[in-house]
Amino acid sequence: MINKISSRNKYVRKLFLIQIILVFLCTSVNQLQAQSHTKNRPTENQLSISNSFLKLSFEYNSNMFTVTDITSKRKFLKNLISKETIENVNKAEVINPVFGKGVLLSVSLAGRDTLLLALYPSQPFVFISQKIHNSGTEELDINKLTPVSFEIDLGKSANLLKTLGTGGLLTPDKNPGSYIFLTTVDPVSRNGVVAGWLTQEKGSGVLFSTIKNEKVEINPQIDYGHYYLPAGCSGNSETLLVGYFDDARIGEELFANVLAKQYAIKLPERKAVYCSWYAEKNGGAGDEKSTIELAHFAQSNLTKYGLGAIQLDDWWQDGGKYNGPRRGFDRVAPNGGYPNGMNNSTRAITEGGMYAGIWWMPFARNHQDPEYANRQHWFALRLNGKPYETSWGGTSLDLTNPEVKEHIKFICNKMTDWGFNYFKMDGLWTGTVTEQVYINDGYKNDSIGNCKPLYNRLTTQIEAFRSGLKLIRETTKGNVFLSGCCASQNMRSFGGAIGLVDAMRIGPDFNHDGESIRTGAIRASRLYFLNGRVWWNDPDPSIVRESGAAIADSKTKGIGKLSRARLLPSFVAVSGQLFLTSDWLPDLPADRLDILKHCMASHYGVSRPVDAFDKSLPAIWLTTDKKTGTERNVIGLFNWLLTPQVISSGLKWAGLNENQEYYVFDFWNKKPLDNIKDSFSYKLPEESCCILAVRAKSNHPVVVSTSQHITQGMIDVLEEKWDRETLTGTSKLIGGDDYEIRIAGLNDSGIRVAIEAKLLDGNSNDTISILPATEKGWLRIAIKSNDSKTIKWQIKFSKNNKKKTEDYSL
């Protein structure tokens, strides 16, 4: 019996020892998990992840995150998260449905939220998002969220840096805040940090800058209004991107590319648009007779030059007049310009291959109108229980209400039945249920959240807005070009519309800010990187007529000058943005119509403002196209000032080869200029432009310019080859338009004389001729055809290797 008891005691002692060991091990594991950022140190004093662009590190001693650019080894981002909130940091792999497999640091924060910092192999940005958890027993109502803040170090005093955002180019402490993106840059070197919101699914992303401890501090923020998170549930914030770039312009373009990838954006072809609103004759919405007249004129004279849409604006619709436009979008006004309906007009437009466009406001109606007396539940409500009415905008529809959705679908189908395949959707901010803040570039308080829960209370205001745009896209089945209008009426419609519209008015109405031709150009310049990647930037129409209230401003004296009329159209054409016109085209003088003919067509080169970080409205643009294997460059010089200006740049800074000499041809003045090397400098009169084709000097003749379009060969020259003293090419001609090819280099590497020019295809009505020589070392070739076609041409030269001073170009 004693022996049995003794054996049992030994067993109990062993069990007790095992329990002590297990408790010790569990405690140790818990301590390691709770303090992994201080205890789990391999050999270095940091935990880090990296890709070929960036290294993201958590430093144990300082309890601080930093981001380093791999190439320059610059530690450009510091103090990413307040160290007081960090409880735990772990490294893990992550798979993103869009960007694939990556690696992240998962940061447990005080309050049980988690910050996720991810890197993906092909992306030069840190992806930052927050997982929000409601650990309480009641529903959370989140108005805004500030996931992180960080300091930027570009190796210079913050006072020497600039920030560029939707509010403009400003010092960091003067920037009011920017929607979607904010670039911090050293203007002298262009080195900079681009921060931007990748997603805007539930909230509206904004960024603020300030100077703190002589460093630029960036404070990103997500405005939700109301983000209701039930007890015990989790949600994900929007995703922020941050990256460093030697040239911040490239960083902005890459940011736009990531946006396009995130939302699988595939833009339709852009076409020049006639907008009826500003026309000096038949303006507003026009009428049936004038619209049919315009369609016939366009088909005979302008569609071959790129005009591809006629869009009817406000005043066509029926309904009560209460606050802003009438909103009976399912019917035309019986006493208006289209009493027979729209089909005759749309048929006349589309038979010529153009888009037929119509203006409407999809997300607002008038709650006062008797037709909505029994549908008051369709409208969003303010916190005081009244319908959400805004000045001019009308009453915001509750886009989560099933009846409202059916109503929007009904109108979309009605308009497409009328024959419209281009929607200009105005007042989009009404879908976000926020106040109108016009003009709204930099951040302004629009009282987001001053509304009662929507029909679906768990849907945020931005989420509802996006659902409305998605509904329109789904209903129209991709058969309608969707143009948003306009972000500046309230910038909540800016980020929320990404991926859901084909074009976006990025500025206010023409001259609404008193800047006349500068109004759209200012916004189009600071947002140039979105154009052609996220949507087509719509800077509002280029007005070319000689006079009229719509084109005047108090500052400008030379309204009727041809040089001034060329300025804005040339800017839109060179920068490659959506081209609009709103002059009554049949009455335009030939010289004004000529401007449109040379600017309306779209090129697909790469366009950048050279002085993007030097001034609010850049004066120099470089457009480059290499798609045919031949590099073509156009320099656009724009004097927006009311006094003459000297515009200059070094070739390298402009984006050209500083060791190369270039031929130069002035498009509007139709003449070659002196070759440039190292730098260029030109004096421009007030409110004028100079569009220069520049071509690298070679040891044989080359095509520098053509007469068809302001880009001088980018659109029309499909092929160019030099072989055995013969220059051959393929050009895309416009029927009835005299086509001229400008060739330089006849006096380089020996003297060459053109001995024959001929067409290698075409018909007997097509002609080619060598024009009389007027410029030393240059040759002009004229081709004429009555038909629009692609045609091959050939020019043979005779070479004399002995240099002579006289001109042997012909």
HUTA-V611417 format. One record per residue. N is the residue number from 1. RES is the residue in one letter. SS is DSSP state (~ for helix, > for strand, _ for the rest). Layout:
n: <N | N>
res: <RES | RES>
ss: <SS | SS>
This chain:
n: <1 | 2 | 3 | 4 | 5 | 6 | 7 | 8 | 9 | 10 | 11 | 12 | 13 | 14 | 15 | 16 | 17 | 18 | 19 | 20 | 21 | 22 | 23 | 24 | 25 | 26 | 27 | 28 | 29 | 30 | 31 | 32 | 33 | 34 | 35 | 36 | 37 | 38 | 39 | 40 | 41 | 42 | 43 | 44 | 45 | 46 | 47 | 48 | 49 | 50 | 51 | 52 | 53 | 54 | 55 | 56 | 57 | 58 | 59 | 60 | 61 | 62 | 63 | 64 | 65 | 66 | 67 | 68 | 69 | 70 | 71 | 72 | 73 | 74 | 75 | 76 | 77 | 78 | 79 | 80 | 81 | 82 | 83 | 84 | 85 | 86 | 87 | 88 | 89 | 90 | 91 | 92 | 93 | 94 | 95 | 96 | 97 | 98 | 99 | 100 | 101 | 102 | 103 | 104 | 105 | 106 | 107 | 108 | 109 | 110 | 111 | 112 | 113 | 114 | 115 | 116 | 117 | 118 | 119 | 120 | 121 | 122 | 123 | 124 | 125 | 126 | 127 | 128 | 129 | 130 | 131 | 132 | 133 | 134 | 135 | 136 | 137 | 138 | 139 | 140 | 141 | 142 | 143 | 144 | 145 | 146 | 147 | 148 | 149 | 150 | 151 | 152 | 153 | 154 | 155 | 156 | 157 | 158 | 159 | 160 | 161 | 162 | 163 | 164 | 165 | 166 | 167 | 168 | 169 | 170 | 171 | 172 | 173 | 174 | 175 | 176 | 177 | 178 | 179 | 180 | 181 | 182 | 183 | 184 | 185 | 186 | 187 | 188 | 189 | 190 | 191 | 192 | 193 | 194 | 195 | 196 | 197 | 198 | 199 | 200 | 201 | 202 | 203 | 204 | 205 | 206 | 207 | 208 | 209 | 210 | 211 | 212 | 213 | 214 | 215 | 216 | 217 | 218 | 219 | 220 | 221 | 222 | 223 | 224 | 225 | 226 | 227 | 228 | 229 | 230 | 231 | 232 | 233 | 234 | 235 | 236 | 237 | 238 | 239 | 240 | 241 | 242 | 243 | 244 | 245 | 246 | 247 | 248 | 249 | 250 | 251 | 252 | 253 | 254 | 255 | 256 | 257 | 258 | 259 | 260 | 261 | 262 | 263 | 264 | 265 | 266 | 267 | 268 | 269 | 270 | 271 | 272 | 273 | 274 | 275 | 276 | 277 | 278 | 279 | 280 | 281 | 282 | 283 | 284 | 285 | 286 | 287 | 288 | 289 | 290 | 291 | 292 | 293 | 294 | 295 | 296 | 297 | 298 | 299 | 300 | 301 | 302 | 303 | 304 | 305 | 306 | 307 | 308 | 309 | 310 | 311 | 312 | 313 | 314 | 315 | 316 | 317 | 318 | 319 | 320 | 321 | 322 | 323 | 324 | 325 | 326 | 327 | 328 | 329 | 330 | 331 | 332 | 333 | 334 | 335 | 336 | 337 | 338 | 339 | 340 | 341 | 342 | 343 | 344 | 345 | 346 | 347 | 348 | 349 | 350 | 351 | 352 | 353 | 354 | 355 | 356 | 357 | 358 | 359 | 360 | 361 | 362 | 363 | 364 | 365 | 366 | 367 | 368 | 369 | 370 | 371 | 372 | 373 | 374 | 375 | 376 | 377 | 378 | 379 | 380 | 381 | 382 | 383 | 384 | 385 | 386 | 387 | 388 | 389 | 390 | 391 | 392 | 393 | 394 | 395 | 396 | 397 | 398 | 399 | 400 | 401 | 402 | 403 | 404 | 405 | 406 | 407 | 408 | 409 | 410 | 411 | 412 | 413 | 414 | 415 | 416 | 417 | 418 | 419 | 420 | 421 | 422 | 423 | 424 | 425 | 426 | 427 | 428 | 429 | 430 | 431 | 432 | 433 | 434 | 435 | 436 | 437 | 438 | 439 | 440 | 441 | 442 | 443 | 444 | 445 | 446 | 447 | 448 | 449 | 450 | 451 | 452 | 453 | 454 | 455 | 456 | 457 | 458 | 459 | 460 | 461 | 462 | 463 | 464 | 465 | 466 | 467 | 468 | 469 | 470 | 471 | 472 | 473 | 474 | 475 | 476 | 477 | 478 | 479 | 480 | 481 | 482 | 483 | 484 | 485 | 486 | 487 | 488 | 489 | 490 | 491 | 492 | 493 | 494 | 495 | 496 | 497 | 498 | 499 | 500 | 501 | 502 | 503 | 504 | 505 | 506 | 507 | 508 | 509 | 510 | 511 | 512 | 513 | 514 | 515 | 516 | 517 | 518 | 519 | 520 | 521 | 522 | 523 | 524 | 525 | 526 | 527 | 528 | 529 | 530 | 531 | 532 | 533 | 534 | 535 | 536 | 537 | 538 | 539 | 540 | 541 | 542 | 543 | 544 | 545 | 546 | 547 | 548 | 549 | 550 | 551 | 552 | 553 | 554 | 555 | 556 | 557 | 558 | 559 | 560 | 561 | 562 | 563 | 564 | 565 | 566 | 567 | 568 | 569 | 570 | 571 | 572 | 573 | 574 | 575 | 576 | 577 | 578 | 579 | 580 | 581 | 582 | 583 | 584 | 585 | 586 | 587 | 588 | 589 | 590 | 591 | 592 | 593 | 594 | 595 | 596 | 597 | 598 | 599 | 600 | 601 | 602 | 603 | 604 | 605 | 606 | 607 | 608 | 609 | 610 | 611 | 612 | 613 | 614 | 615 | 616 | 617 | 618 | 619 | 620 | 621 | 622 | 623 | 624 | 625 | 626 | 627 | 628 | 629 | 630 | 631 | 632 | 633 | 634 | 635 | 636 | 637 | 638 | 639 | 640 | 641 | 642 | 643 | 644 | 645 | 646 | 647 | 648 | 649 | 650 | 651 | 652 | 653 | 654 | 655 | 656 | 657 | 658 | 659 | 660 | 661 | 662 | 663 | 664 | 665 | 666 | 667 | 668 | 669 | 670 | 671 | 672 | 673 | 674 | 675 | 676 | 677 | 678 | 679 | 680 | 681 | 682 | 683 | 684 | 685 | 686 | 687 | 688 | 689 | 690 | 691 | 692 | 693 | 694 | 695 | 696 | 697 | 698 | 699 | 700 | 701 | 702 | 703 | 704 | 705 | 706 | 707 | 708 | 709 | 710 | 711 | 712 | 713 | 714 | 715 | 716 | 717 | 718 | 719 | 720 | 721 | 722 | 723 | 724 | 725 | 726 | 727 | 728 | 729 | 730 | 731 | 732 | 733 | 734 | 735 | 736 | 737 | 738 | 739 | 740 | 741 | 742 | 743 | 744 | 745 | 746 | 747 | 748 | 749 | 750 | 751 | 752 | 753 | 754 | 755 | 756 | 757 | 758 | 759 | 760 | 761 | 762 | 763 | 764 | 765 | 766 | 767 | 768 | 769 | 770 | 771 | 772 | 773 | 774 | 775 | 776 | 777 | 778 | 779 | 780 | 781 | 782 | 783 | 784 | 785 | 786 | 787 | 788 | 789 | 790 | 791 | 792 | 793 | 794 | 795 | 796 | 797 | 798 | 799 | 800 | 801 | 802 | 803 | 804 | 805 | 806 | 807 | 808 | 809 | 810>
res: <M | I | N | K | I | S | S | R | N | K | Y | V | R | K | L | F | L | I | Q | I | I | L | V | F | L | C | T | S | V | N | Q | L | Q | A | Q | S | H | T | K | N | R | P | T | E | N | Q | L | S | I | S | N | S | F | L | K | L | S | F | E | Y | N | S | N | M | F | T | V | T | D | I | T | S | K | R | K | F | L | K | N | L | I | S | K | E | T | I | E | N | V | N | K | A | E | V | I | N | P | V | F | G | K | G | V | L | L | S | V | S | L | A | G | R | D | T | L | L | L | A | L | Y | P | S | Q | P | F | V | F | I | S | Q | K | I | H | N | S | G | T | E | E | L | D | I | N | K | L | T | P | V | S | F | E | I | D | L | G | K | S | A | N | L | L | K | T | L | G | T | G | G | L | L | T | P | D | K | N | P | G | S | Y | I | F | L | T | T | V | D | P | V | S | R | N | G | V | V | A | G | W | L | T | Q | E | K | G | S | G | V | L | F | S | T | I | K | N | E | K | V | E | I | N | P | Q | I | D | Y | G | H | Y | Y | L | P | A | G | C | S | G | N | S | E | T | L | L | V | G | Y | F | D | D | A | R | I | G | E | E | L | F | A | N | V | L | A | K | Q | Y | A | I | K | L | P | E | R | K | A | V | Y | C | S | W | Y | A | E | K | N | G | G | A | G | D | E | K | S | T | I | E | L | A | H | F | A | Q | S | N | L | T | K | Y | G | L | G | A | I | Q | L | D | D | W | W | Q | D | G | G | K | Y | N | G | P | R | R | G | F | D | R | V | A | P | N | G | G | Y | P | N | G | M | N | N | S | T | R | A | I | T | E | G | G | M | Y | A | G | I | W | W | M | P | F | A | R | N | H | Q | D | P | E | Y | A | N | R | Q | H | W | F | A | L | R | L | N | G | K | P | Y | E | T | S | W | G | G | T | S | L | D | L | T | N | P | E | V | K | E | H | I | K | F | I | C | N | K | M | T | D | W | G | F | N | Y | F | K | M | D | G | L | W | T | G | T | V | T | E | Q | V | Y | I | N | D | G | Y | K | N | D | S | I | G | N | C | K | P | L | Y | N | R | L | T | T | Q | I | E | A | F | R | S | G | L | K | L | I | R | E | T | T | K | G | N | V | F | L | S | G | C | C | A | S | Q | N | M | R | S | F | G | G | A | I | G | L | V | D | A | M | R | I | G | P | D | F | N | H | D | G | E | S | I | R | T | G | A | I | R | A | S | R | L | Y | F | L | N | G | R | V | W | W | N | D | P | D | P | S | I | V | R | E | S | G | A | A | I | A | D | S | K | T | K | G | I | G | K | L | S | R | A | R | L | L | P | S | F | V | A | V | S | G | Q | L | F | L | T | S | D | W | L | P | D | L | P | A | D | R | L | D | I | L | K | H | C | M | A | S | H | Y | G | V | S | R | P | V | D | A | F | D | K | S | L | P | A | I | W | L | T | T | D | K | K | T | G | T | E | R | N | V | I | G | L | F | N | W | L | L | T | P | Q | V | I | S | S | G | L | K | W | A | G | L | N | E | N | Q | E | Y | Y | V | F | D | F | W | N | K | K | P | L | D | N | I | K | D | S | F | S | Y | K | L | P | E | E | S | C | C | I | L | A | V | R | A | K | S | N | H | P | V | V | V | S | T | S | Q | H | I | T | Q | G | M | I | D | V | L | E | E | K | W | D | R | E | T | L | T | G | T | S | K | L | I | G | G | D | D | Y | E | I | R | I | A | G | L | N | D | S | G | I | R | V | A | I | E | A | K | L | L | D | G | N | S | N | D | T | I | S | I | L | P | A | T | E | K | G | W | L | R | I | A | I | K | S | N | D | S | K | T | I | K | W | Q | I | K | F | S | K | N | N | K | K | K | T | E | D | Y | S | L>
ss: <_ | ~ | ~ | ~ | ~ | ~ | ~ | ~ | ~ | ~ | ~ | ~ | ~ | ~ | ~ | ~ | ~ | ~ | ~ | ~ | ~ | ~ | ~ | ~ | ~ | ~ | ~ | ~ | ~ | ~ | ~ | ~ | ~ | ~ | _ | ~ | ~ | ~ | ~ | _ | _ | _ | _ | _ | _ | > | > | > | > | > | _ | _ | _ | > | > | > | > | > | > | _ | _ | _ | _ | > | > | > | > | > | > | _ | _ | _ | _ | _ | > | > | > | > | _ | _ | _ | _ | ~ | ~ | ~ | > | > | > | > | > | > | > | > | > | > | > | _ | _ | _ | > | > | > | > | > | > | > | > | > | > | _ | _ | _ | _ | > | > | > | > | > | > | > | _ | _ | _ | _ | _ | > | > | > | > | > | > | > | > | _ | _ | _ | _ | _ | _ | > | > | > | > | > | > | _ | _ | _ | > | > | > | > | _ | _ | _ | _ | _ | ~ | ~ | ~ | _ | > | > | > | > | _ | _ | > | > | > | _ | ~ | ~ | ~ | _ | _ | _ | > | > | _ | > | > | > | > | > | _ | _ | _ | _ | _ | _ | > | > | > | > | > | > | _ | _ | _ | _ | _ | _ | > | > | > | > | > | > | > | > | > | _ | _ | > | > | > | > | > | > | > | > | > | > | > | > | > | > | > | _ | _ | _ | _ | > | > | > | _ | _ | _ | > | > | > | > | > | > | _ | _ | ~ | ~ | ~ | ~ | ~ | ~ | ~ | ~ | ~ | ~ | ~ | ~ | ~ | ~ | ~ | _ | _ | _ | _ | _ | _ | _ | _ | _ | > | > | > | > | _ | _ | _ | _ | _ | _ | _ | _ | _ | _ | _ | _ | ~ | ~ | ~ | ~ | ~ | ~ | ~ | ~ | ~ | ~ | ~ | ~ | ~ | ~ | _ | ~ | ~ | ~ | _ | > | > | > | > | > | > | _ | _ | _ | _ | > | > | _ | _ | _ | _ | _ | _ | _ | _ | _ | > | > | > | > | > | _ | _ | _ | _ | _ | _ | _ | _ | _ | _ | ~ | ~ | ~ | ~ | ~ | ~ | ~ | ~ | _ | _ | _ | _ | > | > | > | > | > | > | _ | _ | _ | > | > | _ | _ | _ | _ | ~ | ~ | ~ | _ | _ | _ | ~ | ~ | ~ | > | _ | > | _ | _ | _ | _ | _ | > | _ | > | > | _ | _ | _ | > | > | > | > | _ | _ | _ | _ | ~ | ~ | ~ | ~ | ~ | ~ | ~ | ~ | ~ | ~ | ~ | ~ | ~ | ~ | ~ | ~ | _ | _ | _ | _ | > | > | > | > | _ | _ | ~ | ~ | ~ | ~ | ~ | _ | _ | _ | _ | _ | _ | _ | _ | _ | _ | _ | _ | _ | _ | _ | _ | _ | _ | _ | _ | _ | _ | _ | _ | _ | _ | _ | _ | ~ | ~ | ~ | ~ | ~ | ~ | ~ | ~ | ~ | ~ | ~ | ~ | ~ | ~ | ~ | ~ | _ | _ | _ | _ | > | > | > | > | _ | _ | ~ | ~ | ~ | _ | _ | ~ | ~ | ~ | ~ | _ | _ | _ | _ | _ | _ | _ | > | > | > | _ | _ | _ | _ | _ | _ | _ | _ | _ | _ | _ | _ | ~ | ~ | ~ | ~ | ~ | ~ | ~ | ~ | ~ | _ | ~ | ~ | ~ | > | _ | _ | _ | > | > | > | > | _ | _ | _ | > | _ | _ | _ | _ | _ | _ | ~ | ~ | ~ | _ | _ | _ | _ | _ | _ | _ | _ | _ | _ | ~ | ~ | ~ | ~ | ~ | ~ | ~ | ~ | ~ | ~ | ~ | ~ | ~ | ~ | _ | _ | > | _ | > | > | _ | _ | _ | ~ | ~ | ~ | _ | _ | ~ | ~ | ~ | ~ | ~ | ~ | ~ | ~ | ~ | ~ | _ | _ | _ | _ | _ | _ | > | > | > | > | _ | _ | _ | _ | _ | _ | _ | _ | _ | _ | > | > | > | > | > | > | _ | _ | _ | _ | _ | _ | > | > | > | > | > | > | > | > | _ | _ | _ | _ | _ | > | > | > | > | > | > | ~ | ~ | ~ | ~ | _ | _ | _ | _ | _ | _ | > | > | > | > | > | > | _ | _ | _ | _ | > | > | > | > | > | > | > | _ | > | > | > | > | > | > | _ | _ | _ | > | > | > | > | > | > | > | > | > | _ | _ | _ | _ | _ | > | > | > | > | > | _ | _ | _ | _ | _ | _ | _ | _ | _ | _ | > | > | > | > | > | > | > | _ | _ | > | > | > | > | > | > | > | > | _ | _ | _ | _ | _ | > | > | > | > | > | > | _ | _ | _ | _ | _ | _ | > | > | > | > | > | > | > | > | > | _ | _ | _ | _ | _ | _ | _ | > | > | > | > | _ | _ | _ | _ | _ | _ | _ | > | > | > | > | > | > | > | _ | _ | _ | _ | > | > | > | > | > | > | > | > | > | > | > | > | _ | _ | _ | _ | _ | _ | _ | _ | _ | _>
